[in-house]
Amino acid sequence: MIPDRCSFCKGKLHPGKTECLAHAAGEVIVIKDIPAYVCEQCGEAWYSAETSRKIDAVMRDAHQKKLCMHPLPAGEVSLNG
């Protein structure tokens, strides 16, 4: 069942795409173009069970270093002193 309201802010959800930033095996990875229902107010995303399984499979492969990923330029900032 697809919810019509965000569980965080109660904003309306609309079909769209999002991305996920995660850490895996000492690397930062970005999963792009994830189909989701996205809140128009806060941007929170709701994934179907099928999409969640696909994200889990990508993360499993990333942790096992089985993915061929494109390097991304990145910067690191710390708020610690």
Buried (B, 14 or more C-beta within 10 A) or exposed (E): EEEEEBEEEEBEBEEBEBEBEBEBEEBEBEBEEBBBBBBEEEEBBBBEEEBEEBBEEBBEBBBEEEBEEEEEEEEEEEEEE
